[in-house]
Amino acid sequence: MTHYLPAVAGLLMEKEVRYLGALVASPPRPFAAVVGGAKVSSKLPAIQHLLPKVDLLLVGGGMANTFLKARGVDVGASLVEDDLLDAAGELMRTAESRGVELHLPVDVVAASRFAADAETATVPVDSVPRGYLILDIGPETVRRYAEALRRAKAVVWNGPMGVFEMEPFAAGSFELARAIANLDAVTVVGGGETAAVVAATGLQDRFTHVSTGGGASLEMLEGKTLPGVAALLDA
């Protein structure tokens, strides 16, 4: 259709491409990526694409468990993608060789089961009680992540730090949202659940851009050419 009819980006799409595309292509430095969510598998291509560009990489959410286990940490009964332990280890070695400052949780909120009314314990990351699941980052991790991000001139955030839909495991995501909202930096949130975290805190206006793209925003962070954008360029 774009070859036969006038085709231009709307204001929202223009903003999405400007902030997500341009930020990844040529970010202000230091540039920090905050990556969370449940699984490494859904974010690995984006992390690999961002790694040569970032100065700081902060990992949280369920995906942090795979990185922690790859480091030899006993994460109890937590979600782990065992088939990606080697990939996580390789990514951490690459980050070190490139001089990327990698942050993983140092304390966590663990629960006896995946439920809002489960017994919980806030413990150092290497002291998860037997049979417990890690469901949020702990307060010391939030403090360290916030401290590290104060140096950043640009931050892209994709993925919550815990199971924020359940009140006992929401503090990590909400406190980090507040910390990022108060930065003197370009701050971009990559859609989906992360946008829901920001909306729940009422801080949307304190971020440079909150993407509505969901999966599309993640694909842009992976460096993919989006078909809708390509169609406009071809037109």
C-alpha positions as CSV (number, residue, x, y, z in Angstrom):
1,M,0.0,0.0,0.0
2,T,2.9,2.4,0.8
3,H,3.9,2.3,-2.9
4,Y,0.5,3.6,-4.1
5,L,-0.8,5.9,-1.3
6,P,0.9,8.6,0.7
7,A,2.7,6.9,3.6
8,V,4.1,8.7,6.6
9,A,4.7,7.8,10.2
10,G,2.2,9.0,12.8
11,L,3.5,11.0,15.7
12,L,3.7,8.1,18.1
13,M,5.5,5.9,15.6
14,E,7.9,8.7,14.9
15,K,8.6,9.0,18.6
16,E,9.1,5.3,18.9
17,V,11.6,5.1,16.1
18,R,13.4,8.3,17.2
19,Y,13.9,7.2,20.8
20,L,14.3,3.4,20.5
21,G,16.1,3.3,17.2
22,A,18.3,6.4,17.7
23,L,19.1,5.5,21.3
24,V,20.4,2.1,20.4
25,A,22.3,3.5,17.3
26,S,24.0,6.4,19.0
27,P,23.3,6.7,22.7
28,P,24.6,9.4,25.1
29,R,27.3,7.8,27.3
30,P,27.5,6.3,29.8
31,F,24.6,4.1,28.4
32,A,22.9,1.6,30.7
33,A,20.5,-1.2,29.8
34,V,18.3,-2.6,32.5
35,V,16.9,-6.0,31.5
36,G,14.4,-8.2,33.4
37,G,11.4,-10.4,32.8
38,A,11.0,-14.1,33.2
39,K,13.3,-15.7,30.6
40,V,16.7,-15.2,29.2
41,S,15.5,-16.8,25.9
42,S,13.2,-13.9,25.1
43,K,15.8,-11.3,25.8
44,L,19.1,-12.9,24.7
45,P,19.2,-11.5,21.2
46,A,18.5,-8.0,22.5
47,I,21.2,-8.3,25.2
48,Q,23.7,-9.6,22.6
49,H,22.8,-6.6,20.3
50,L,23.1,-4.1,23.1
51,L,26.3,-5.5,24.6
52,P,28.8,-3.7,22.3
53,K,26.9,-0.4,22.9
54,V,26.3,-0.3,26.6
55,D,28.6,0.7,29.5
56,L,26.4,-0.8,32.2
57,L,24.1,-3.9,32.1
58,L,21.8,-4.5,35.0
59,V,19.9,-7.8,35.1
60,G,16.8,-8.7,37.2
61,G,13.6,-10.7,37.1
62,G,13.5,-14.4,36.6
63,M,16.1,-14.3,33.9
64,A,18.7,-13.3,36.5
65,N,18.4,-16.8,38.0
66,T,20.0,-18.3,34.9
67,F,22.9,-15.9,35.1
68,L,23.3,-16.5,38.8
69,K,23.3,-20.3,38.4
70,A,25.9,-19.9,35.6
71,R,28.0,-18.2,38.2
72,G,27.6,-21.2,40.6
73,V,24.9,-19.7,42.8
74,D,22.3,-22.0,44.3
75,V,19.0,-20.4,43.4
76,G,16.8,-23.0,45.0
77,A,13.7,-23.9,43.2
78,S,13.7,-20.8,41.1
79,L,13.0,-20.7,37.4
80,V,16.2,-21.4,35.5
81,E,16.7,-22.1,31.8
82,D,19.4,-24.8,32.1
83,D,19.8,-25.0,28.3
84,L,21.0,-21.4,28.3
85,L,23.5,-21.6,31.2
86,D,26.4,-21.8,28.7
87,A,25.0,-18.8,26.7
88,A,24.7,-16.8,30.0
89,G,28.2,-17.7,31.0
90,E,29.5,-16.7,27.5
91,L,27.6,-13.4,27.7
92,M,29.1,-12.6,31.1
93,R,32.6,-13.3,29.8
94,T,32.0,-11.1,26.8
95,A,30.7,-8.3,29.0
96,E,33.9,-8.5,31.1
97,S,36.2,-8.6,28.1
98,R,34.4,-5.5,26.7
99,G,34.6,-3.6,30.0
100,V,30.8,-3.6,30.5
101,E,29.9,-3.2,34.1
102,L,27.5,-6.1,34.8
103,H,25.2,-6.1,37.8
104,L,23.3,-9.1,39.1
105,P,21.1,-9.3,42.2
106,V,23.0,-9.5,45.6
107,D,19.8,-10.1,47.6
108,V,16.3,-11.3,46.7
109,V,12.8,-11.9,47.9
110,A,12.2,-15.6,47.9
111,A,8.9,-17.4,48.4
112,S,7.8,-20.9,49.5
113,R,5.5,-21.1,46.4
114,F,4.4,-19.0,43.5
115,A,1.5,-17.2,45.2
116,A,0.8,-13.8,46.8
117,D,0.1,-15.4,50.2
118,A,3.2,-17.6,50.2
119,E,5.8,-17.4,53.0
120,T,8.5,-15.0,52.0
121,A,12.1,-14.3,53.0
122,T,14.4,-11.5,52.0
123,V,17.9,-13.1,51.9
124,P,21.3,-12.7,50.3
125,V,21.3,-14.3,46.9
126,D,23.4,-17.2,48.0
127,S,21.2,-18.0,50.9
128,V,17.8,-18.9,49.3
129,P,16.0,-21.4,51.5
130,R,15.7,-24.9,50.2
131,G,12.6,-25.2,48.0
132,Y,12.0,-21.5,47.8
133,L,11.7,-19.5,44.5
134,I,13.2,-16.1,43.8
135,L,10.4,-13.8,42.8
136,D,11.9,-10.3,43.2
137,I,15.2,-8.4,43.7
138,G,15.9,-7.3,47.3
139,P,16.3,-3.8,48.7
140,E,20.1,-3.9,48.7
141,T,20.1,-4.8,45.0
142,V,17.7,-1.9,44.3
143,R,20.0,0.5,46.2
144,R,23.1,-0.7,44.2
145,Y,21.3,-0.6,40.9
146,A,20.0,2.9,41.6
147,E,23.5,4.0,42.6
148,A,25.0,2.6,39.4
149,L,22.4,4.3,37.2
150,R,23.1,7.7,38.7
151,R,26.2,7.8,36.4
152,A,24.2,7.1,33.2
153,K,23.3,9.6,30.6
154,A,20.9,7.2,28.9
155,V,18.9,4.2,30.2
156,V,16.8,1.7,28.3
157,W,14.7,-0.6,30.5
158,N,12.9,-3.7,29.3
159,G,11.4,-6.2,31.7
160,P,10.3,-6.1,35.3
161,M,12.5,-7.0,38.2
162,G,10.1,-9.4,39.8
163,V,6.5,-10.7,39.8
164,F,5.2,-7.2,40.2
165,E,1.6,-8.4,39.7
166,M,1.7,-9.8,43.2
167,E,2.1,-7.1,45.9
168,P,4.8,-9.0,48.0
169,F,7.1,-9.1,44.9
170,A,6.4,-5.7,43.4
171,A,8.8,-3.5,45.4
172,G,11.9,-4.2,43.3
173,S,10.3,-3.1,40.0
174,F,8.4,-0.1,41.6
175,E,11.5,1.2,43.4
176,L,13.7,0.9,40.4
177,A,11.1,2.7,38.3
178,R,11.2,5.6,40.8
179,A,15.0,5.6,40.7
180,I,15.1,5.8,36.9
181,A,12.4,8.4,36.8
182,N,14.5,10.7,38.9
183,L,17.6,10.4,36.8
184,D,19.0,13.4,34.8
185,A,19.3,11.2,31.7
186,V,17.4,10.0,28.6
187,T,15.2,7.3,29.9
188,V,13.3,4.9,27.6
189,V,11.0,2.1,28.7
190,G,10.5,-0.8,26.2
191,G,6.8,-1.6,26.2
192,G,4.7,-4.4,27.6
193,E,5.1,-5.3,31.3
194,T,7.7,-2.6,31.9
195,A,5.3,0.0,30.7
196,A,2.7,-1.5,33.1
197,V,5.1,-1.1,36.0
198,V,5.7,2.6,35.1
199,A,1.9,3.2,34.7
200,A,1.3,1.6,38.2
201,T,3.7,4.1,39.7
202,G,2.1,7.0,37.9
203,L,5.5,8.2,36.7
204,Q,5.0,8.0,32.9
205,D,5.6,11.7,32.5
206,R,9.0,11.5,34.3
207,F,10.4,9.2,31.6
208,T,11.7,10.5,28.2
209,H,9.6,7.8,26.4
210,V,7.5,4.9,27.4
211,S,7.1,2.6,24.4
212,T,3.7,1.1,23.6
213,G,5.3,-1.3,21.2
214,G,5.7,-4.4,23.4
215,G,7.3,-7.1,21.3
216,A,8.1,-4.6,18.5
217,S,10.1,-2.5,20.9
218,L,12.1,-5.6,21.9
219,E,12.7,-6.4,18.2
220,M,14.0,-2.9,17.7
221,L,16.4,-3.3,20.6
222,E,17.6,-6.5,18.9
223,G,18.5,-4.4,15.9
224,K,15.8,-5.9,13.6
225,T,14.2,-3.9,10.8
226,L,10.5,-3.7,11.5
227,P,8.3,-4.3,8.5
228,G,6.2,-1.2,9.2
229,V,9.2,1.0,9.3
230,A,10.8,-0.6,6.3
231,A,7.6,-0.1,4.3
232,L,7.7,3.6,5.0
233,L,11.3,3.9,4.1
234,D,10.7,2.0,0.8
235,A,7.8,4.3,0.0
